[in-house]
Amino acid sequence: MARVMLIGANGQLGSDLSREIQSGPHDLVPLNRTDMDIRDHEHVADLLASLRPHVILNTAAFHKVEACEEDAEQAFAVNCIAVRNLAIAADRIGAYLVHVSTDYVFDGEARVPYPEEATPNPVNVYGVSKAAGEFFVRSLCRRHLIIRTSGLYGIAGSSGKGGNFVQTMLRHGRDKGVVSVVTDQVLSPTYTFDLARTIRRLAETEAQGLYHVTNTGSCSWYEFAKAVFEVSGMQAEVRPIDTAASGSTVRRPAYSVLANRRLEREGYEPLPTWSAALKHYLHAVAGMEPSPVRAGVSNAAT
């Protein structure tokens, strides 16, 4: 891949991507918010012109759904306008732009997994801003790859959300002994370790266009929380609630499972099941180094 610029290198996905890129013969340029404000178009353009990366991996996003709803201007500044400007600057130097997007570009009305060809119809500000960012990448950068994914959790946690869902469940379970989790939102939770490996493989072959990349299978957040406590061995009660009772005022897709059809068609190895990935993650945070897991198999289960 030659020189690789990684935007958001200290984030949840960015941290795993950093390790993946550094494991190969690549010249990694890791950037975080202090190195580059993605909203500063002039600085971004100057930096790209100076460093001239062959590949740009963009994991930066304003992704806290409630905050996006309250501050739509900021959501669009980061998820849309900054992405537009990045796409222009990348195309100008002939770079290959890899941009990470979300299952929240869909409305959740489907009852079967969304293929890459499905038409986006977001239902909240976050989803609209991310769908708009995708449009600009497709329209303005000739060499591009868009990755849609879902429900991320990883070793680094999520600084924008005060930790990821798994960490939050374990913290509340330990402190309170009981958690209430929604049963009417279904997705494919995805471990950033697995996602980063697949992004690296796609980028190394300079795959073009749009791919859905998630751990396989699906569950509700309630089912995911139950699995967190079962695998971790922590004793905690998980109470089922619906979204209306959760206190959130932001609409979310009820069903946002993504079908990874392009990966399947083009012969890429599928990601492990979400349950196997969760076991691997919880084993890793307990102090063990991540190790490769094949689809449907977890080393942590043995």
Legacy VTK file of the C-alpha trace (Angstrom):
# vtk DataFile Version 3.0
C-alpha trace
ASCII
DATASET POLYDATA
POINTS 302 float
0.000 0.000 0.000
3.033 2.304 0.149
2.353 5.413 2.262
-0.886 5.142 4.262
-2.490 8.120 6.017
-4.796 7.041 8.830
-7.241 9.687 10.054
-8.552 8.976 13.552
-5.618 6.740 14.436
-6.241 6.818 18.191
-9.938 5.930 17.941
-11.585 2.577 18.495
-11.291 1.369 14.893
-8.234 3.504 14.162
-6.206 1.815 16.906
-6.802 -1.618 15.412
-6.150 -0.335 11.901
-2.844 1.108 13.090
-1.735 -2.309 14.297
-2.898 -3.966 11.086
-1.093 -1.509 8.806
2.091 -1.644 10.869
2.123 -5.438 10.606
2.929 -5.114 6.893
5.528 -3.307 4.770
3.672 0.002 4.813
4.667 3.559 5.668
1.979 4.541 8.164
1.196 8.198 8.894
-1.167 8.111 11.905
-3.148 11.287 12.548
-5.466 12.225 15.393
-7.462 15.396 16.088
-4.453 17.271 17.422
-2.514 16.518 14.233
-5.280 17.426 11.806
-8.720 18.939 12.204
-10.647 17.248 9.412
-12.976 20.275 9.275
-10.083 22.563 8.269
-10.175 22.144 4.500
-7.092 24.235 3.775
-4.962 22.376 6.337
-6.210 18.999 5.093
-5.463 19.878 1.470
-1.987 21.193 2.352
-1.160 18.114 4.427
-2.221 15.736 1.670
-0.264 17.690 -0.923
2.809 17.602 1.327
2.661 13.951 2.430
1.179 12.597 -0.820
-0.177 9.348 0.661
-1.064 6.527 -1.698
-3.918 5.435 0.593
-6.079 7.500 2.968
-8.092 5.663 5.627
-10.771 7.904 7.129
-12.271 6.668 10.400
-13.090 10.133 11.787
-16.744 10.794 12.548
-19.107 12.647 14.861
-21.084 9.551 15.838
-22.874 10.119 19.128
-26.441 9.922 17.872
-28.051 12.153 20.500
-25.349 14.808 20.137
-25.775 14.806 16.346
-29.488 15.450 16.776
-28.788 18.362 19.116
-26.009 19.835 16.965
-26.804 19.080 13.338
-24.363 21.750 12.154
-21.453 19.953 13.805
-22.655 16.570 12.548
-22.700 17.799 8.962
-19.414 19.671 9.394
-17.594 16.438 10.320
-19.579 13.698 8.584
-20.435 15.494 5.364
-18.620 18.741 4.505
-15.250 17.581 5.843
-15.642 14.324 3.926
-16.488 16.273 0.772
-13.334 18.335 1.132
-11.237 15.258 1.919
-12.563 13.528 -1.212
-11.644 16.539 -3.359
-8.146 16.761 -1.878
-7.602 12.996 -2.212
-8.708 12.968 -5.842
-6.441 15.913 -6.624
-3.333 13.923 -5.655
-4.631 10.626 -7.078
-4.949 8.959 -3.670
-7.123 5.942 -2.889
-9.670 7.003 -0.239
-11.161 4.452 2.165
-14.106 5.916 4.060
-15.990 4.233 6.933
-19.757 4.636 7.068
-22.671 3.132 8.982
-25.781 0.934 9.007
-27.670 4.042 10.165
-28.013 5.190 6.555
-31.046 2.821 6.468
-34.505 3.342 7.947
-34.828 -0.081 9.594
-38.082 -0.985 7.879
-36.592 -4.109 6.253
-36.780 -7.555 7.805
-33.947 -9.117 5.845
-30.322 -7.901 5.797
-29.654 -4.822 3.667
-27.453 -5.520 0.610
-25.063 -2.909 -0.765
-27.608 -2.116 -3.507
-30.362 -1.080 -1.057
-31.374 2.579 -1.210
-30.411 4.592 1.909
-33.236 6.273 3.807
-31.840 7.544 7.124
-34.167 8.509 9.967
-31.927 10.734 12.112
-29.352 13.498 11.712
-26.401 11.162 12.173
-27.629 8.851 9.425
-28.414 11.708 7.051
-24.979 13.263 7.559
-23.219 9.941 6.953
-25.287 9.201 3.834
-24.371 12.636 2.491
-20.688 11.941 3.192
-20.927 8.703 1.208
-22.437 10.607 -1.718
-19.535 13.046 -1.816
-16.936 10.249 -1.698
-18.618 8.469 -4.614
-19.017 11.691 -6.586
-15.718 13.444 -6.005
-12.983 10.815 -5.565
-12.407 8.466 -8.477
-10.396 5.918 -6.467
-12.485 5.156 -3.415
-13.779 2.424 -1.115
-16.764 2.933 1.219
-17.147 0.498 4.128
-20.493 0.349 5.903
-20.391 -1.366 9.278
-22.445 -1.673 12.459
-22.339 -1.535 16.266
-18.592 -1.186 16.730
-16.714 -2.191 19.871
-12.985 -2.613 20.364
-10.080 -2.689 22.778
-9.557 1.073 22.609
-13.174 1.857 23.507
-14.920 4.845 21.989
-13.730 8.214 23.267
-16.736 10.009 21.802
-19.167 7.797 23.705
-17.325 7.236 26.983
-16.572 3.609 26.181
-18.316 1.075 23.966
-21.518 -0.904 24.587
-19.722 -3.927 26.041
-17.711 -1.776 28.455
-20.862 0.094 29.465
-22.760 -3.136 30.168
-19.925 -4.524 32.285
-19.596 -1.271 34.219
-23.331 -1.036 34.958
-23.518 -4.735 35.748
-20.673 -4.408 38.238
-21.934 -1.175 39.815
-25.701 -1.747 39.764
-26.249 -5.450 39.205
-29.028 -4.747 36.730
-29.290 -3.172 33.267
-32.244 -2.378 31.002
-31.626 -2.930 27.296
-33.824 -2.544 24.221
-35.192 -5.620 22.482
-36.558 -3.893 19.366
-33.321 -2.778 17.691
-31.583 -5.565 15.738
-28.094 -5.281 14.229
-24.784 -7.093 13.701
-22.386 -5.972 16.474
-18.887 -5.793 15.023
-15.485 -6.181 16.688
-13.038 -3.605 15.344
-10.199 -6.163 15.352
-12.078 -8.223 12.745
-13.191 -5.159 10.811
-9.658 -3.731 10.658
-8.262 -6.982 9.229
-10.852 -6.982 6.448
-10.360 -3.294 5.660
-6.622 -3.912 5.306
-7.235 -6.814 2.923
-9.656 -4.790 0.814
-7.306 -1.798 0.725
-4.315 -3.928 -0.251
-6.211 -5.079 -3.338
-7.566 -1.539 -3.879
-11.145 -2.781 -3.924
-13.454 -0.134 -5.349
-16.964 1.004 -4.496
-19.161 -0.020 -1.579
-18.845 -3.002 0.779
-20.822 -4.005 3.851
-18.454 -5.404 6.485
-19.793 -6.732 9.790
-19.449 -9.765 11.986
-21.904 -12.366 10.731
-25.301 -13.083 12.240
-27.537 -10.638 14.083
-29.067 -9.983 17.479
-30.920 -7.333 19.441
-29.046 -5.111 21.858
-30.816 -7.069 24.622
-29.490 -10.384 23.270
-26.037 -8.869 22.920
-26.080 -7.663 26.538
-27.186 -11.101 27.751
-24.269 -12.640 25.856
-21.826 -10.120 27.375
-22.689 -11.246 30.900
-22.856 -14.925 29.982
-19.409 -14.923 28.361
-17.793 -12.698 31.000
-19.238 -14.742 33.853
-20.573 -11.629 35.565
-23.840 -12.016 37.460
-26.228 -9.261 36.409
-29.905 -9.006 35.537
-30.749 -7.844 32.024
-34.245 -6.375 31.806
-35.900 -6.173 28.384
-37.438 -2.853 27.378
-38.561 -1.323 24.110
-37.113 1.815 22.561
-40.061 3.926 23.698
-39.236 3.083 27.320
-35.507 3.719 26.939
-35.788 7.486 27.322
-34.109 8.242 23.993
-35.826 10.910 21.923
-33.880 10.079 18.748
-35.353 7.686 16.216
-33.138 4.727 15.366
-33.562 1.982 12.759
-35.322 -1.020 14.272
-33.484 -3.406 11.943
-30.120 -2.451 10.458
-28.479 -5.796 9.716
-26.130 -5.548 6.735
-25.686 -8.323 4.155
-21.987 -8.703 3.320
-22.747 -9.817 -0.228
-19.784 -8.294 -2.059
-17.335 -9.936 0.327
-19.037 -13.265 -0.347
-19.217 -12.811 -4.129
-15.589 -11.790 -4.431
-14.197 -14.587 -2.294
-13.079 -12.661 0.797
-13.101 -14.609 4.045
-16.276 -13.820 6.018
-15.885 -12.257 9.431
-16.501 -14.466 12.489
-19.993 -14.624 13.963
-20.866 -11.840 16.367
-20.936 -14.314 19.279
-17.480 -15.707 18.454
-16.133 -12.171 18.075
-17.529 -11.174 21.470
-15.749 -14.110 23.137
-12.526 -13.143 21.410
-12.889 -9.515 22.506
-13.622 -10.366 26.137
-10.653 -12.751 26.176
-8.471 -9.971 24.746
-9.509 -7.340 27.297
-8.787 -9.853 30.053
-5.126 -9.566 29.068
-4.616 -11.948 26.184
-3.328 -10.801 22.817
-5.834 -10.918 19.922
-5.313 -13.862 17.592
-6.945 -14.713 14.265
-10.434 -16.211 14.488
-12.062 -17.989 11.577
-15.728 -17.513 10.826
-17.878 -19.256 13.419
-14.888 -20.296 15.555
-13.548 -18.587 18.648
-10.170 -19.456 20.118
-11.471 -17.983 23.371
-14.160 -20.664 23.558
-11.658 -23.490 23.859
LINES 1 303
302 0 1 2 3 4 5 6 7 8 9 10 11 12 13 14 15 16 17 18 19 20 21 22 23 24 25 26 27 28 29 30 31 32 33 34 35 36 37 38 39 40 41 42 43 44 45 46 47 48 49 50 51 52 53 54 55 56 57 58 59 60 61 62 63 64 65 66 67 68 69 70 71 72 73 74 75 76 77 78 79 80 81 82 83 84 85 86 87 88 89 90 91 92 93 94 95 96 97 98 99 100 101 102 103 104 105 106 107 108 109 110 111 112 113 114 115 116 117 118 119 120 121 122 123 124 125 126 127 128 129 130 131 132 133 134 135 136 137 138 139 140 141 142 143 144 145 146 147 148 149 150 151 152 153 154 155 156 157 158 159 160 161 162 163 164 165 166 167 168 169 170 171 172 173 174 175 176 177 178 179 180 181 182 183 184 185 186 187 188 189 190 191 192 193 194 195 196 197 198 199 200 201 202 203 204 205 206 207 208 209 210 211 212 213 214 215 216 217 218 219 220 221 222 223 224 225 226 227 228 229 230 231 232 233 234 235 236 237 238 239 240 241 242 243 244 245 246 247 248 249 250 251 252 253 254 255 256 257 258 259 260 261 262 263 264 265 266 267 268 269 270 271 272 273 274 275 276 277 278 279 280 281 282 283 284 285 286 287 288 289 290 291 292 293 294 295 296 297 298 299 300 301
